[in-house]
Amino acid sequence: MSHLPSLVFYAMSAALILTAIGVVTMRSVFYSAVSLVAALTVVAGLFLLYGADFLGAAQVLVYIGGIMIIMLFVVMLSQRPHDSMERQTNDQWFRALCLALVIGISLVRGFRIFINQMVSTVVPVPTSASLGRLLLGDMLLPFETVSLILLAALVGAVLFGQDKKS
């Protein structure tokens, strides 16, 4: 039995932890956002590793492609250079570190229990083909209805956001 998937998982988990630490410890908001992009990319890789290809693609398109680009534009266009170098921590960092350690230890213990109960011979099956058949088959009408509701909400947000003087 090959240990390669386990090694890849642990390597990606370590990369995720390091990039997440980078998100909260970087002094520059821009570098913190770049570290968040890296963390979200590793999460997408973890989704792909375990056969959740639709979630991996959605992670890349929605979070990395959409939210992070908007955040980077806001950071670059709305702040002066010295504003982005503010201190990112406060006086309660030690309490937060202790709480994070307690939560982390609890998650590791729960993860170990979960892994011990899982059967390791299950091969992940890609989900995007069956999800696509479902969304464009039996669920086509509700899917398109939701898209029209979201379009109406977007138009409403634009109309409410306009300046009344124009």
C-alpha positions as CSV (number, residue, x, y, z in Angstrom):
1,M,0.0,0.0,0.0
2,S,1.4,3.4,-1.0
3,H,1.9,6.1,1.5
4,L,2.1,8.8,-1.1
5,P,-1.5,10.2,-0.5
6,S,-0.8,10.5,3.2
7,L,2.5,12.2,2.6
8,V,0.9,14.7,0.2
9,F,-1.9,15.3,2.7
10,Y,0.5,16.1,5.5
11,A,2.7,18.3,3.3
12,M,-0.3,20.2,2.1
13,S,-1.6,20.5,5.7
14,A,1.8,21.9,6.8
15,A,1.7,24.4,4.0
16,L,-1.8,25.4,4.9
17,I,-0.8,26.0,8.6
18,L,2.2,28.0,7.5
19,T,0.2,30.2,5.1
20,A,-2.6,30.7,7.7
21,I,0.0,31.8,10.2
22,G,1.3,34.2,7.6
23,V,-2.2,35.6,7.2
24,V,-2.4,36.7,10.8
25,T,1.2,37.7,11.4
26,M,2.2,39.7,8.3
27,R,2.6,43.4,9.0
28,S,1.5,44.4,5.5
29,V,-2.2,44.0,4.7
30,F,-1.2,43.3,1.1
31,Y,1.2,40.5,2.0
32,S,-1.4,39.1,4.4
33,A,-3.9,39.0,1.5
34,V,-1.4,37.2,-0.7
35,S,-0.8,34.7,2.1
36,L,-4.6,34.2,2.3
37,V,-4.6,33.5,-1.5
38,A,-1.9,30.9,-0.9
39,A,-3.9,29.3,2.0
40,L,-7.1,29.1,-0.1
41,T,-5.2,27.6,-3.0
42,V,-3.9,24.8,-0.6
43,V,-7.4,24.2,0.6
44,A,-8.5,23.8,-3.1
45,G,-5.7,21.3,-3.5
46,L,-6.9,19.4,-0.5
47,F,-10.4,19.2,-2.0
48,L,-8.9,17.9,-5.3
49,L,-6.8,15.4,-3.4
50,Y,-9.8,13.7,-1.9
51,G,-12.0,13.7,-5.1
52,A,-14.1,16.8,-4.4
53,D,-13.2,18.3,-7.7
54,F,-16.3,20.6,-7.9
55,L,-15.5,22.1,-4.4
56,G,-11.9,22.6,-5.5
57,A,-12.9,24.4,-8.7
58,A,-15.5,26.5,-6.7
59,Q,-12.8,27.3,-4.2
60,V,-10.5,28.7,-6.9
61,L,-13.2,30.5,-8.8
62,V,-15.2,32.0,-6.0
63,Y,-12.7,32.7,-3.2
64,I,-9.4,33.1,-5.0
65,G,-10.8,34.5,-8.3
66,G,-13.4,36.7,-6.9
67,I,-13.2,37.7,-3.3
68,M,-9.4,38.0,-3.1
69,I,-9.2,40.1,-6.3
70,I,-11.8,42.5,-4.9
71,M,-9.9,42.6,-1.6
72,L,-6.6,43.3,-3.3
73,F,-8.1,46.2,-5.3
74,V,-9.6,47.6,-2.1
75,V,-6.3,47.4,-0.3
76,M,-4.3,48.9,-3.2
77,L,-6.7,51.7,-4.1
78,S,-8.0,52.8,-0.7
79,Q,-5.0,53.0,1.5
80,R,-1.9,55.2,1.7
81,P,1.4,53.3,1.8
82,H,2.0,53.9,5.6
83,D,-1.6,52.7,6.4
84,S,-0.8,49.2,5.2
85,M,2.1,48.7,7.6
86,E,0.0,49.0,10.8
87,R,0.5,46.5,13.7
88,Q,-1.8,43.5,13.1
89,T,-1.8,42.3,16.7
90,N,-3.0,43.7,20.0
91,D,-2.3,43.2,23.7
92,Q,-4.5,40.1,23.9
93,W,-2.3,38.0,21.6
94,F,-1.2,35.6,24.4
95,R,-4.8,34.8,25.3
96,A,-5.6,34.3,21.6
97,L,-2.6,32.0,21.3
98,C,-3.7,29.9,24.2
99,L,-7.2,29.6,22.9
100,A,-5.9,28.7,19.4
101,L,-3.7,26.0,21.0
102,V,-6.7,24.5,22.9
103,I,-8.8,24.5,19.8
104,G,-6.0,23.1,17.7
105,I,-5.3,20.2,20.1
106,S,-9.0,19.4,20.2
107,L,-9.2,19.4,16.4
108,V,-6.1,17.1,16.2
109,R,-7.6,14.7,18.7
110,G,-11.0,14.7,16.8
111,F,-9.2,14.3,13.5
112,R,-7.3,11.3,14.8
113,I,-10.5,9.6,16.0
114,F,-12.1,10.3,12.7
115,I,-9.1,8.9,10.7
116,N,-9.0,5.7,12.9
117,Q,-12.7,5.1,12.1
118,M,-12.4,5.6,8.3
119,V,-11.7,2.8,5.9
120,S,-8.6,3.8,3.9
121,T,-9.5,1.6,0.9
122,V,-12.2,3.9,-0.3
123,V,-11.2,5.6,-3.6
124,P,-12.6,9.1,-4.0
125,V,-15.0,9.5,-6.9
126,P,-15.1,12.8,-8.9
127,T,-18.3,14.7,-8.3
128,S,-18.5,17.3,-11.0
129,A,-20.0,15.1,-13.7
130,S,-22.9,13.8,-11.6
131,L,-23.5,17.3,-10.2
132,G,-23.6,18.8,-13.7
133,R,-26.1,16.2,-14.8
134,L,-28.3,16.9,-11.8
135,L,-28.1,20.7,-12.2
136,L,-28.7,20.7,-15.9
137,G,-31.2,17.9,-15.9
138,D,-33.8,17.5,-13.1
139,M,-32.9,20.7,-11.3
140,L,-32.6,23.0,-14.3
141,L,-35.7,25.1,-13.6
142,P,-34.8,25.7,-9.9
143,F,-31.2,26.4,-10.8
144,E,-32.1,29.0,-13.4
145,T,-34.7,30.5,-11.1
146,V,-32.1,31.1,-8.4
147,S,-29.8,32.7,-11.1
148,L,-32.6,35.1,-12.0
149,I,-33.2,36.0,-8.3
150,L,-29.5,36.6,-7.8
151,L,-29.5,38.8,-11.0
152,A,-32.5,40.8,-9.6
153,A,-30.6,41.2,-6.3
154,L,-27.6,42.5,-8.1
155,V,-29.6,45.0,-10.1
156,G,-31.3,46.1,-6.9
157,A,-28.0,46.6,-5.1
158,V,-26.7,48.7,-8.0
159,L,-29.9,50.9,-8.0
160,F,-29.9,51.3,-4.2
161,G,-26.1,52.1,-4.2
162,Q,-26.5,54.9,-6.8
163,D,-26.2,58.5,-5.8
164,K,-29.6,60.1,-5.6
165,K,-28.3,63.4,-7.0
166,S,-27.6,62.1,-10.5
